[in-house]
């Protein structure tokens, strides 16, 4: 699995962090998503998918 984020689409809702704090963070100055782990381990796949599904701006793309 590979994860990509589009910071230009991000609306800073924080749903990614709530669902997968080991994979995502938010910039302090504006709350925009930061990708911590673009190639997560298999035990993180479900959290990554939940984070992508929860993103209201569809700023997270997952490639299996």
Secondary structure, 3 states (H helix, E strand, C coil): CEEEECCCCCCCCCHHHHHCCCCEEECCCCCCEEECCCCCCHHHHHHHHHHHHHCCCCCEEEEC
